[in-house]
Structures are given as C-alpha cells and as structure tokens.
Amino acid sequence: MAKVTLVFAVLLIVLGLTGYLGTGSLHPTAMIPAWIGLALGISGYLAISPNESRRKLFMHINVTIGLLGFLGAAAEAVRGYVHAQSAGLPQDQIALASKIMLASLLLIYVILCVRSFRAARRSGKV
C-alpha cells in the first residue's frame, strides 16, 4: 500500500501544479493539493520498510492525512459552491474542479487504505 501512496502523492502534486498554473500563478492556495501530496509522498516513502511496526505507523499517518484532506476539500467545495450561488457570483470553475478532484482522489485513497487494513487484519498479518 505504500507504493500506492506514492502514486496518489504524484497525482496530487500534479493536480496542485495544474491548478496553480491554470490560474495564471495568481492563487497560491491552488497548491494545497501539492502540499498534501508532498506530505503523503514523504510518509509513503517512510512506510516502505521491512519493519512492520514502522510501516503500520506511517500508513496510519497517511490514511489520517487522506481522511482529513478529503473532509476539508469536500467541505470547502460545498462551501464555495453555496457561497457563489447565494451571492449570485459566477462560480470559479478551476477552483471547484480542483477541490472536487482533490476530494475524489483522497476518498479513493482512504477507501483503498481501509480495504488494505481490513484484508491485513483478516489474514492475520496484524
């Protein structure tokens, strides 16, 4: 699962860079997915270890980062959409798409982690 974490880290970094460059480099908050990806990447790299307790620790840290990131991105996407609708403002499509992609990627990641944790528990590896 640590290698899957690295794949998701790269995807999030690409999403952050794409969002930042897509806004003309005007909005530094568009880099938030890249920072989450960097955190997942570092912790995912540290999870690649023959030491089982170290691997478990860093994978639990990763799934916590993923869950908190998902909750924050989903809440922010809903809040931004509702605010734009209630104020009668045009929706920032790049920001909304980035938030939805961030929330989607992190939700998929968390689901994969939970499935992996459950499979490891059932197989008696934990």
C-alpha angles and dihedrals in degrees: 000000000000091000090050087053090056090052091052090046091056091047091052093047090051090048091052094048092045092051092047094049091041090060091052091256089288099118115057090186087072085075092066093100089053091053091049088048091051091052091049091046095052093045091042090053090050089051091062094093138123087226105097097203092050091048092049092048095052094042090053089050089051095050089048091052089048094049094047090046091050093050092047095046094046092048092047093048091052093043093050093047094048092045093052092047095048094046093046091237125144113260117248097236096193093052093046093047091048092050092048092048091048092050092045095049092047093047091052090047093051092048091051091049093050091049090050092048091050092048091050091050092049093048091054095243091124 
